[in-house]
Amino acid sequence: MPAEAVDRKWMRGSYLKGALLALLLESGEPAHPWRLATLLERRLGPASGIDRDVVYGMLEGLETHGLVARTTRENESGSWRRQKVYGVTDLTERALSDWIAAPVSEEATRTELQVKIAFSRPCDAPVLLRTLDMYERQCMDRLAACEDAEVPMSSWTGLRMNVARTSTEEHLEAELRWIMRTRDWMRDYATRYGAARR
């Protein structure tokens, strides 16, 4: 199958699948799922709650789509058992680029964007900046809808509705600040270093 024809069904489910592809490409050598889970957690932070069993399942799914290849090697701990390791295929690079460029799901946009940025390459910056712009428009549209939805606080129902609306507004305002800061950092990096630094 040519690289241009990578089936995008592999992206369904966890957006961490793309992050696994990025890690394998970065390392340049096959890795054990436990090691990949550790690297994911290190890159995303301890609060990410990476489930090592889920990583095994994601790798098996990626293998089914031909995006990673499983082999075995001697166990590094000296045990007699051989261990399964996963490495890249000729489809991995194209699949990673497709993942970076794919629209993010609205329910988990910021988290998904954070993961994509955490595992991106400098060449991915233009696509990520466009994604940030789209997310900003979504947040601004939702913020405008919240502002239009203010109701009088003359009843308990009105109070509850305003509490929920205010919570949503504050969340969206925080998202807009994060978008602006992230976009500024990415543009500043491009201005200072261009594509020369990775």
C-alpha positions as CSV (number, residue, x, y, z in Angstrom):
1,M,0.0,0.0,0.0
2,P,1.5,3.4,-0.9
3,A,2.1,5.9,1.9
4,E,-0.5,8.3,0.5
5,A,-3.2,5.6,1.0
6,V,-2.9,5.1,4.7
7,D,-6.3,4.2,6.1
8,R,-7.2,6.8,8.8
9,K,-9.4,4.4,10.7
10,W,-6.4,3.8,13.0
11,M,-7.0,7.2,14.5
12,R,-10.2,6.2,16.1
13,G,-10.1,5.9,19.9
14,S,-7.2,7.4,21.8
15,Y,-5.2,10.3,20.3
16,L,-2.2,8.8,22.1
17,K,-1.8,6.4,19.1
18,G,-0.2,9.2,17.1
19,A,2.1,10.0,20.0
20,L,3.3,6.4,20.0
21,L,4.1,6.7,16.3
22,A,6.1,9.9,17.1
23,L,8.0,8.2,19.8
24,L,9.0,5.3,17.6
25,L,10.1,7.6,14.8
26,E,12.1,9.7,17.3
27,S,13.9,6.8,18.9
28,G,14.8,5.2,15.5
29,E,14.7,1.7,17.0
30,P,12.1,-0.8,18.2
31,A,10.9,-0.3,21.8
32,H,9.1,-2.3,24.4
33,P,5.5,-1.1,25.2
34,W,6.5,-0.5,28.8
35,R,9.3,1.8,27.7
36,L,7.0,3.7,25.3
37,A,4.4,4.1,28.1
38,T,7.2,5.5,30.4
39,L,8.2,8.0,27.6
40,L,4.6,9.0,27.0
41,E,4.2,9.8,30.7
42,R,7.5,11.6,30.9
43,R,6.6,13.8,27.9
44,L,3.0,14.5,29.0
45,G,3.6,14.7,32.8
46,P,2.7,12.4,35.7
47,A,-0.9,13.7,35.8
48,S,-1.5,12.1,32.3
49,G,-2.2,8.8,34.0
50,I,-0.8,6.6,31.2
51,D,-2.2,3.1,31.5
52,R,0.5,0.6,30.4
53,D,-2.0,-2.1,29.4
54,V,-3.8,0.4,27.2
55,V,-0.5,1.2,25.4
56,Y,-0.1,-2.5,24.6
57,G,-3.6,-2.5,23.1
58,M,-2.9,0.6,21.1
59,L,0.3,-0.9,19.7
60,E,-1.5,-4.1,18.7
61,G,-4.1,-2.0,16.9
62,L,-1.4,0.1,15.1
63,E,0.2,-3.2,14.0
64,T,-3.1,-4.4,12.5
65,H,-3.1,-1.3,10.3
66,G,0.6,-1.8,9.3
67,L,1.8,1.3,11.1
68,V,4.2,-0.5,13.4
69,A,6.0,-3.8,13.2
70,R,6.4,-6.2,16.1
71,T,9.5,-8.2,16.6
72,T,11.1,-10.0,19.5
73,R,14.5,-9.5,21.1
74,E,16.4,-10.8,24.1
75,N,15.0,-9.6,27.4
76,E,17.2,-6.7,28.7
77,S,16.8,-8.0,32.2
78,G,18.6,-11.2,31.4
79,S,15.5,-13.3,31.7
80,W,15.3,-16.3,29.4
81,R,12.0,-15.0,27.9
82,R,12.2,-12.9,24.8
83,Q,10.3,-9.7,24.8
84,K,8.0,-8.1,22.1
85,V,9.2,-4.8,20.8
86,Y,7.6,-2.5,18.3
87,G,9.3,-0.4,15.5
88,V,8.3,1.7,12.5
89,T,7.2,0.6,9.1
90,D,7.2,2.4,5.7
91,L,3.8,3.8,6.6
92,T,4.6,5.3,10.0
93,E,5.9,8.7,8.9
94,R,2.9,9.3,6.7
95,A,0.5,8.2,9.4
96,L,2.1,10.6,11.9
97,S,1.7,13.5,9.4
98,D,-1.9,12.6,8.9
99,W,-2.5,12.5,12.7
100,I,-0.9,15.9,13.2
101,A,-3.1,17.4,10.4
102,A,-6.4,15.7,11.4
103,P,-9.0,17.8,13.0
104,V,-9.2,17.5,16.8
105,S,-12.3,16.3,18.5
106,E,-14.3,19.1,20.1
107,E,-14.8,17.3,23.4
108,A,-11.1,17.0,24.1
109,T,-9.6,19.7,21.9
110,R,-7.1,21.2,24.3
111,T,-5.8,17.9,25.6
112,E,-5.5,16.5,22.1
113,L,-3.8,19.7,20.9
114,Q,-1.3,19.5,23.8
115,V,-0.5,15.9,22.9
116,K,0.0,16.8,19.2
117,I,2.3,19.7,20.1
118,A,4.2,17.6,22.6
119,F,5.0,15.0,19.9
120,S,5.3,17.3,16.9
121,R,8.2,18.2,14.7
122,P,9.1,21.8,13.5
123,C,7.7,20.9,10.1
124,D,4.3,20.4,11.7
125,A,4.1,24.0,13.0
126,P,2.0,25.5,10.1
127,V,-0.7,22.8,10.5
128,L,-0.7,23.2,14.3
129,L,-1.1,26.9,14.0
130,R,-4.1,26.5,11.7
131,T,-5.6,24.0,14.2
132,L,-5.1,26.6,17.0
133,D,-6.8,29.2,14.8
134,M,-9.8,26.9,14.3
135,Y,-10.0,26.1,18.0
136,E,-9.9,29.8,18.8
137,R,-12.8,30.5,16.5
138,Q,-14.8,27.7,18.1
139,C,-14.1,29.1,21.6
140,M,-15.0,32.6,20.6
141,D,-18.3,31.4,19.0
142,R,-19.1,29.5,22.2
143,L,-18.2,32.4,24.4
144,A,-20.5,34.7,22.4
145,A,-23.3,32.2,22.8
146,C,-22.7,32.2,26.6
147,E,-22.8,35.9,26.8
148,D,-26.1,35.9,24.9
149,A,-27.5,33.3,27.3
150,E,-27.5,35.4,30.5
151,V,-30.7,35.1,32.5
152,P,-32.1,37.1,35.4
153,M,-31.1,35.8,38.9
154,S,-34.6,36.2,40.2
155,S,-35.1,32.4,40.8
156,W,-33.0,29.4,41.8
157,T,-33.2,28.2,38.2
158,G,-31.8,31.5,37.0
159,L,-29.0,31.3,39.6
160,R,-28.1,27.7,38.5
161,M,-28.1,28.7,34.9
162,N,-25.8,31.7,35.5
163,V,-23.4,29.6,37.6
164,A,-23.1,27.1,34.8
165,R,-22.8,29.8,32.1
166,T,-20.1,31.7,34.1
167,S,-18.1,28.5,34.6
168,T,-18.2,27.8,30.9
169,E,-17.2,31.4,30.1
170,E,-14.3,31.3,32.5
171,H,-13.1,28.0,31.0
172,L,-13.4,29.4,27.4
173,E,-11.5,32.6,28.4
174,A,-8.7,30.4,29.9
175,E,-8.7,28.4,26.6
176,L,-8.3,31.6,24.6
177,R,-5.4,32.7,26.8
178,W,-3.7,29.3,26.3
179,I,-4.3,29.5,22.5
180,M,-2.8,33.0,22.3
181,R,0.3,32.1,24.5
182,T,0.9,28.8,22.6
183,R,0.6,30.5,19.2
184,D,2.9,33.3,20.3
185,W,5.5,30.8,21.5
186,M,5.4,28.8,18.3
187,R,5.7,32.0,16.1
188,D,8.5,33.3,18.3
189,Y,10.4,30.0,18.0
190,A,9.9,30.1,14.2
191,T,11.2,33.6,14.1
192,R,14.3,32.9,16.3
193,Y,15.3,29.5,15.0
194,G,13.4,28.7,11.8
195,A,13.6,25.1,10.7
196,A,17.3,24.9,11.7
197,R,16.6,23.7,15.3
198,R,14.6,20.6,16.1
